[in-house]
Structure formats: C-alpha cells, structure tokens
C-alpha cells in the first residue's frame, strides 16, 4: 500500500482458526432446515454458515475462522463489514430504505452517477442508470445499444459469462450449470472466438491477429452493419480468468467504432480496483462506449450500473429504463462509502501488491509440481489453470481436490473455467500480507499433494 494511504482496521482477529470438524453442529442443523425449504437448484460450495465476516476472515456459526480468498465472488473487496460502509448504510436506513427513484428521486442515486462519470474511462459526456445485479446491467446495456443503433445483432465471445436471465444466459457460453434445460434463449446472439493465449492452436498468434479472426467471422456471418453491440469481459470471469493477448481489446474497440457498433465492456467482476486499476480496460487504454458494473461497487449491497456515452443512454425514451429497486438508497450510500474507502486506502495499489506477493509463489509452485499449466491474471484477480502432468489436458479433478483440501485447512477458494479446471483467487483487497501468506501456504501444500 502506498505510504499516503490509510490502513484498514479490523473487528475480528485476522487469523485462521479451525476449532473442530466441520460442518459443525450448528451448520449441520441449519443445513437440515435449508433442505426443507430452499430449492435444490441453489447450491453452495462451502458447507458452513456464516455468522460474522471482517477483513479477510469469515467466521462460521460454530466458531471456525476461515481465510477468505473469494470475497463473495469479488464483491466484498473492501471487506464484508468495512466501517465506512456500515456507517453509511446505517445512516441511510435510519432516514428511508426505499421510495423508488422513478417515483420520488433522491440525491444518492445522482451522487453515484457523478462518481461513475469521474471514474470510468474517457472524458466524454456520460450518463448512468442503476440496477440491482450484473445480469440486469448487461441486459439493459444491450437494450440501450439496440435502441440507439436501430440494429438487433449482438456478439459475445467463447468462455463468456454474463448472467442468468434469459438474455444473459444466451450471452453466456457455458451450458452446465447455467443454461442446461432453460431454453429457448433470446435471438440474434452470435458467439465469436476469444483470445485465450494458453489454449490457442497457434501459440504465436498475437492479440491483434486474434481480433482480426473474430472480426472476419463477424463480417462474414452477420455483417457489421447489422451489429448493435460487441460485448466482452476485459478479463473473463467464470470462463477461467482469461486475459486476452495484448492488442485484442484495442483492435476490437477500434473496429467497433469504425462501424458504429457499441463496444460494451462487462466489468462486473473485474471492476473497482480488482485488477490493480479502477477498471480492467484501463490496462490497455480502451475507452468503452458502455460499461457494466456490479459486484465490488457497493461492498455487498445489491447494486449495479450501466455507464456510457450520453448520446447512447439518452437515446432511450423516458420510462424505457428503470426498475422498482434499481439504485436503492441504502445501496447507493454504501457505494459512495466503498468508493471513498478505495481511494483513501489506495486499494488499486493494494491489488497490485497482492499480485506481487502471490504470482511469484504460484509460478514457483508451477515449476515444481507440473500440474499447473498457467498462472495468470492481474492485480487481485488471479488464477491457476490445472492440467494433467505433461499435457494441456484440463484437470478438473485436481481443481476440485485442491479446493476441498484448502477448505479442510480453513481457506476458502473458488473454482471456475469452461473446463472446471481453474482455481481463482479473489481475496478482499484489504487482506493483510500475513493472512494472505498463510492462505497461500495452505494452497501451495494442496497443489503439491496433487503432483
């Protein structure tokens, strides 16, 4: 962290502590209650129930303390109970919890939009509309692009994940568990090849060349003049934390601009300091026409945003955008506190520090074990892709076993990837060096056990 940044404060002891077997009796009892009333389609990867969380620690109802290397899937970047966020939410709750911005508006919504205009890339005039989830943001970004261009076709990419609504399931690439049995999906969605350096058939292909491959396919299969939007995650999330080769994003953005196509950056998982910049597109100087955001925006309160060129968002007729809970006042208050915390604690710099501490250790482990095909990512959005020794064949079994071994030692990690063989690391940006190091010790031991 920079010397001028303030340091995070913690309520809970920042230490891993497993008091007994788990799930313990209280978690087991809660699981029985859950089975009786919660749909089986809602799955949880960790079999314990949380009673408290702070900094980089999650404490369960039986008193076990786990190191959190998942942040609720990149949501609790400032920690799960940041004092500023708690205070802002409490103050707003005491005044009013809801009025619906479409009925009686309030300052918080406007203030969040002002902050997003400042923080998102580009100096052009911008507009923002707020929603509740990443999927809502993506779906509305597509609505805006179609309304503004008068076109219908939308391009998404291999390995993409954009949500669970009908339209966003169609945009998502992976069938199981996200799409299987839920069709038919929205029409006029086309999928193009992604730049996936580790799995390219031609390892010498550049990012620009990979972009040209996609552009050629678009022009032949759809026609640029029919395309409303090109939608892409600057670093793919659920698909495996895939970082496209340098030049891929800038070339696609330039081609979109040349052809009047709305370039939408889905920063739902990669945004808000996660990659060491406020947004992942900043790493290559890409300025999207529209950006979608959620997850880390409000410290765990449900909020998402679509921010983009004023002419695009203002092309939608009055009443065409909105929703009952979109931009809820408590969520807006939390978002403003989150942004202030990120600035005061230089959490973008902290994400870079996490990368500096983590990547060399993982690379050394990769060299010693032979089960890691690639270590990749940026900032505190890092991944290891597991392979069968001596090949690039995906090793989903190893990823599952490593996650289970880490949990047994009190470390929560998440898996992902089209092939289920990627371990993703998303620690809270406020995690201490000592706690991160302890979590990495456990992870490395679990990886070595698979070698």
C-alpha positions in Angstrom: 0.0 0.0 0.0 1.3 3.5 -0.7 2.7 5.4 2.3 0.0 8.1 1.9 -2.9 5.6 2.0 -4.7 4.9 5.2 -4.6 1.3 6.6 -7.7 -0.9 7.0 -9.0 -1.6 10.5 -10.4 -4.9 11.6 -13.0 -6.0 14.2 -12.2 -9.8 14.0 -8.8 -11.3 14.7 -7.2 -11.8 11.2 -6.2 -15.4 11.8 -7.3 -18.8 10.5 -8.7 -21.0 13.3 -10.4 -24.3 12.9 -11.9 -25.4 16.3 -13.1 -28.8 15.2 -14.6 -30.8 12.4 -17.0 -29.1 10.1 -19.7 -28.5 9.2 -20.1 -28.2 13.0 -23.4 -29.0 14.8 -24.9 -25.5 14.2 -24.1 -25.5 10.5 -25.4 -29.1 10.2 -28.7 -28.1 11.8 -29.0 -25.1 9.5 -28.4 -27.3 6.6 -31.3 -29.6 7.6 -33.6 -26.5 7.8 -32.3 -25.4 4.5 -33.0 -28.8 2.8 -36.7 -28.5 3.9 -37.3 -25.1 2.4 -34.6 -23.9 0.0 -34.7 -25.0 -3.7 -32.0 -27.6 -4.5 -31.1 -25.5 -7.6 -29.4 -23.1 -5.3 -26.0 -24.7 -4.5 -23.3 -23.6 -2.0 -19.7 -24.6 -2.4 -18.8 -24.3 1.3 -20.9 -26.4 3.8 -20.7 -23.9 6.7 -23.0 -21.0 7.7 -21.5 -17.5 8.3 -22.2 -15.6 11.5 -19.6 -12.8 11.0 -17.0 -11.6 8.5 -14.4 -8.9 8.5 -11.3 -8.1 6.5 -10.0 -11.4 5.2 -11.8 -13.6 7.7 -15.1 -15.4 7.6 -16.4 -16.9 10.9 -19.0 -19.6 10.9 -21.7 -20.3 13.4 -19.6 -23.0 15.1 -16.7 -20.6 15.7 -14.4 -21.6 12.9 -12.5 -18.8 11.2 -11.6 -19.2 7.5 -9.3 -17.2 5.3 -11.5 -15.7 2.6 -9.9 -15.9 -0.9 -13.2 -15.4 -2.7 -14.7 -12.2 -1.5 -18.2 -13.4 -2.2 -17.1 -13.6 -5.9 -15.3 -10.3 -6.0 -18.0 -8.4 -4.1 -16.5 -7.6 -0.6 -13.3 -6.0 -1.9 -13.3 -3.6 1.0 -14.1 -6.4 3.4 -17.5 -7.7 4.4 -18.0 -5.1 7.2 -16.0 -2.1 6.3 -16.7 0.6 9.0 -17.4 3.4 6.5 -19.8 1.2 4.5 -21.6 0.1 7.7 -21.9 3.7 9.0 -23.2 4.9 5.6 -25.8 2.1 5.3 -26.9 2.6 8.9 -27.4 6.4 8.5 -29.4 5.9 5.3 -31.5 3.1 6.8 -32.5 5.5 9.6 -33.8 8.0 7.1 -35.5 5.9 4.5 -35.0 2.5 2.9 -36.8 3.0 -0.3 -39.0 5.3 -2.3 -38.3 4.2 -5.9 -36.2 6.6 -7.9 -38.7 6.5 -10.6 -41.3 8.0 -8.2 -39.6 10.2 -5.8 -35.9 10.5 -6.5 -33.1 11.2 -4.1 -29.5 12.6 -4.1 -27.7 9.3 -3.5 -28.6 8.0 -7.0 -27.3 11.2 -8.6 -24.1 11.2 -6.5 -23.3 7.6 -7.6 -23.8 8.6 -11.2 -21.5 11.6 -10.7 -18.8 9.3 -9.3 -19.1 6.8 -12.1 -18.8 9.6 -14.6 -15.5 10.6 -13.0 -14.0 7.1 -12.5 -14.9 5.3 -15.8 -12.5 5.8 -18.7 -12.9 8.7 -21.2 -13.5 12.4 -20.9 -16.7 12.3 -23.0 -20.1 13.3 -21.6 -21.6 10.3 -19.8 -24.9 9.0 -18.4 -25.6 6.3 -15.8 -28.6 4.1 -14.9 -28.6 1.9 -11.8 -29.9 -1.6 -11.3 -29.6 -4.5 -8.8 -27.4 -7.2 -10.4 -24.8 -7.7 -13.0 -27.2 -9.5 -15.2 -29.6 -6.6 -15.1 -26.9 -4.2 -16.1 -25.8 -6.4 -19.1 -29.4 -6.9 -20.2 -30.0 -3.2 -20.1 -26.8 -2.3 -21.9 -28.0 -4.5 -24.8 -31.4 -2.8 -24.7 -29.6 0.6 -24.9 -27.4 -0.4 -27.8 -30.3 -1.8 -29.8 -32.4 1.3 -29.2 -29.6 3.7 -30.1 -28.4 1.9 -33.2 -31.6 0.5 -34.6 -29.8 -2.8 -35.1 -30.5 -6.2 -33.4 -27.5 -8.5 -33.6 -25.2 -8.9 -30.6 -21.8 -10.5 -30.4 -20.4 -12.3 -27.3 -17.3 -14.5 -27.0 -16.3 -18.0 -26.2 -15.9 -18.7 -22.5 -18.1 -15.7 -21.6 -20.3 -15.4 -18.6 -22.8 -12.5 -18.5 -25.6 -13.7 -16.2 -28.6 -15.9 -15.6 -31.6 -14.0 -17.0 -32.9 -15.3 -20.4 -31.0 -12.8 -22.5 -27.8 -13.1 -20.4 -28.0 -16.9 -20.4 -27.9 -16.6 -24.2 -24.8 -14.4 -24.0 -23.2 -16.9 -21.6 -21.1 -19.6 -23.2 -21.1 -22.4 -20.6 -24.1 -24.7 -20.7 -23.9 -26.5 -17.4 -25.0 -25.4 -14.9 -26.0 -22.0 -16.3 -28.1 -22.8 -19.4 -28.9 -26.5 -19.5 -32.7 -27.1 -19.6 -33.6 -23.4 -19.5 -34.0 -22.5 -23.2 -35.1 -21.3 -25.7 -32.9 -18.2 -25.4 -33.1 -14.7 -26.9 -32.4 -14.5 -30.6 -29.8 -12.5 -32.6 -26.9 -13.5 -30.3 -23.7 -14.7 -32.0 -20.6 -16.2 -30.4 -17.1 -15.4 -31.6 -13.6 -16.9 -30.8 -11.9 -15.4 -27.8 -8.2 -14.7 -27.4 -7.2 -17.5 -24.9 -3.3 -17.5 -25.1 -2.8 -20.7 -23.1 -5.2 -22.7 -25.4 -4.6 -21.1 -28.8 -3.9 -23.7 -31.5 -1.3 -21.3 -32.9 0.7 -20.1 -29.8 2.3 -17.4 -31.9 -1.0 -15.6 -32.7 -1.0 -12.0 -31.5 -3.9 -10.2 -29.8 -4.4 -8.1 -32.9 -4.4 -11.2 -35.1 -6.9 -12.9 -32.8 -9.1 -9.8 -33.0 -8.9 -9.9 -36.8 -10.0 -13.6 -36.7 -13.1 -12.6 -34.8 -13.8 -9.5 -37.0 -13.6 -11.6 -40.2 -16.1 -14.1 -38.7 -18.4 -11.3 -37.7 -18.3 -9.7 -41.1 -18.9 -13.0 -42.9 -21.6 -14.4 -40.6 -23.5 -11.3 -39.5 -22.4 -8.1 -41.3 -21.0 -5.1 -39.4 -24.0 -3.0 -40.4 -26.3 -5.4 -38.6 -24.4 -5.5 -35.4 -25.8 -3.4 -32.5 -23.2 -4.3 -29.8 -20.0 -6.2 -29.2 -20.0 -7.4 -25.6 -16.8 -8.6 -23.8 -15.3 -9.1 -20.4 -11.9 -7.5 -20.5 -10.7 -10.3 -18.3 -13.2 -13.2 -18.5 -14.5 -14.3 -15.1 -16.4 -17.6 -14.9 -14.7 -18.7 -18.1 -11.4 -19.0 -16.3 -9.9 -15.5 -15.6 -8.8 -15.5 -19.2 -6.6 -12.4 -20.0 -6.7 -11.8 -23.8 -3.4 -11.2 -25.6 -2.3 -7.6 -25.7 -3.9 -5.8 -28.6 -7.0 -7.9 -28.7 -9.3 -5.4 -26.9 -8.0 -2.3 -28.6 -8.4 -3.7 -32.1 -12.0 -4.8 -31.4 -12.8 -1.4 -29.9 -11.3 0.4 -32.8 -13.2 -1.8 -35.4 -16.5 -1.3 -33.5 -16.0 2.5 -33.5 -15.3 2.4 -37.3 -18.5 0.6 -37.9 -20.9 2.4 -35.5 -21.1 -0.7 -33.2 -21.5 -0.2 -29.5 -18.5 -1.6 -27.6 -19.7 -2.8 -24.2 -17.1 -3.8 -21.5 -18.6 -6.1 -18.9 -16.6 -5.1 -15.8 -19.0 -6.7 -13.4 -16.2 -8.9 -11.9 -13.1 -7.1 -12.9 -14.1 -3.5 -11.9 -13.4 -1.4 -8.9 -9.7 -1.8 -8.3 -9.8 -5.6 -8.6 -7.1 -5.8 -11.3 -4.8 -3.0 -9.9 -6.6 -0.3 -11.9 -10.1 1.1 -11.3 -11.2 -1.0 -14.4 -9.6 -3.7 -16.4 -9.9 -1.8 -19.7 -7.5 0.8 -18.3 -4.6 -1.6 -18.7 -4.6 -1.1 -22.4 -6.2 2.4 -22.6 -9.5 1.1 -24.0 -12.5 3.5 -23.7 -15.7 1.6 -24.0 -18.9 3.1 -25.3 -20.8 1.5 -22.4 -19.5 -0.2 -19.3 -21.5 -2.6 -17.0 -20.5 -2.8 -13.3 -21.7 -4.6 -10.2 -20.1 -6.9 -7.6 -17.4 -4.7 -5.9 -19.4 -1.5 -6.4 -21.3 -1.4 -3.1 -19.5 -3.7 -0.6 -22.1 -6.4 -0.7 -25.3 -4.3 -1.1 -27.2 -5.1 -4.3 -26.3 -2.5 -6.9 -25.2 -2.5 -10.5 -24.7 0.2 -13.1 -24.6 0.9 -16.8 -22.4 3.9 -17.6 -21.8 5.1 -21.1 -21.8 7.8 -23.8 -24.6 10.3 -23.2 -25.9 10.1 -26.7 -26.4 6.3 -26.4 -28.1 6.3 -23.0 -30.2 9.3 -23.8 -31.4 7.7 -27.0 -33.8 5.6 -24.9 -37.3 7.1 -24.5 -38.3 8.3 -21.0 -39.6 5.4 -18.9 -37.7 2.8 -21.1 -35.1 2.2 -18.4 -35.5 1.6 -14.7 -36.9 -0.9 -12.1 -38.5 -0.8 -8.7 -35.3 -1.4 -6.7 -32.7 0.0 -9.1 -30.4 2.4 -7.3 -31.8 1.6 -3.9 -30.9 4.5 -1.5 -29.1 2.2 1.0 -27.1 0.6 -1.7 -26.2 4.0 -3.1 -25.0 5.2 0.3 -22.9 2.0 0.6 -21.4 2.5 -2.9 -20.3 6.1 -2.1 -18.6 4.8 1.0 -16.9 2.0 -0.9 -15.5 4.3 -3.5 -14.2 6.6 -0.8 -12.6 3.7 1.0 -10.9 2.5 -2.2 -9.5 6.0 -2.7 -8.4 6.6 0.9 -6.8 3.1 1.2 -5.4 3.1 -2.4 -6.9 -0.3 -3.0 -5.9 -0.3 -6.6 -2.3 -0.2 -5.3 -3.1 -2.9 -2.8 -4.4 -5.1 -5.6 -1.0 -4.7 -7.3 0.7 -5.6 -4.1 -1.3 -8.7 -3.8 -0.2 -9.7 -7.3 3.4 -9.0 -6.4 3.1 -11.3 -3.4 1.1 -14.1 -5.0 2.3 -14.6 -8.6 6.0 -15.5 -7.9 4.9 -18.0 -5.3 2.4 -19.6 -7.7 4.9 -19.7 -10.5 7.5 -21.4 -8.4 4.9 -24.0 -7.3 4.0 -24.5 -11.0 7.6 -25.2 -11.9 7.9 -27.7 -9.0 4.7 -29.6 -9.5 3.8 -30.0 -13.1 0.1 -29.7 -12.5 -0.2 -26.0 -13.2 -0.5 -25.2 -16.9 -0.6 -21.4 -16.4 -0.6 -18.7 -13.7 -2.4 -15.7 -15.0 -4.5 -12.6 -14.1 -4.0 -9.1 -12.9 -3.9 -7.5 -9.5 -6.1 -9.5 -7.1 -7.9 -11.3 -9.9 -5.6 -14.2 -10.3 -5.9 -17.8 -11.5 -4.1 -21.1 -11.9 -5.2 -23.5 -14.6 -4.7 -27.1 -13.6 -3.6 -29.6 -16.2 -2.7 -33.3 -16.3 1.1 -33.6 -16.0 2.9 -33.5 -19.3 0.0 -32.1 -21.2 -2.5 -29.2 -21.5 -5.4 -31.6 -20.8 -7.8 -29.9 -18.3 -7.6 -31.4 -14.8 -10.9 -30.6 -13.2 -10.4 -33.4 -10.6 -7.3 -31.7 -9.3 -9.0 -28.3 -9.0 -11.8 -29.9 -7.0 -9.4 -31.8 -4.8 -7.3 -28.7 -4.1 -10.4 -26.6 -3.2 -11.5 -29.3 -0.8 -8.1 -29.6 0.8 -7.9 -25.9 1.3 -11.3 -25.8 2.9 -10.3 -28.6 5.3 -7.4 -26.4 6.5 -9.6 -23.3 6.8 -9.0 -21.5 3.5 -11.9 -20.7 1.1 -11.0 -20.7 -2.6 -13.2 -20.7 -5.7 -13.0 -22.8 -8.9 -14.1 -21.7 -12.4 -13.4 -22.2 -16.0 -15.1 -23.7 -19.0 -13.5 -27.0 -18.2 -13.8 -26.7 -14.4 -10.0 -26.8 -14.0 -9.2 -23.2 -12.9 -8.7 -22.0 -9.3 -9.4 -18.3 -9.0 -8.1 -16.1 -6.3 -10.2 -13.1 -5.3 -9.0 -12.0 -1.9 -10.5 -8.9 -0.2 -8.3 -6.0 -1.2 -7.9 -5.2 2.5 -6.4 -8.6 3.4 -3.2 -8.3 5.3 0.1 -9.6 3.9 0.3 -12.1 6.8 -3.1 -13.6 6.3 -2.6 -13.8 2.5 0.7 -15.5 3.0 -0.9 -18.1 5.4 -3.6 -18.8 2.8 -1.0 -19.2 0.1 0.9 -21.7 2.3 -2.2 -23.8 2.5 -2.9 -23.5 -1.2 0.6 -24.5 -2.2 0.5 -27.6 0.1 -2.7 -28.6 -1.5 -1.3 -28.2 -5.0 1.8 -30.2 -4.1 -0.4 -33.1 -2.9 -1.8 -33.4 -6.4 1.7 -33.5 -8.1 
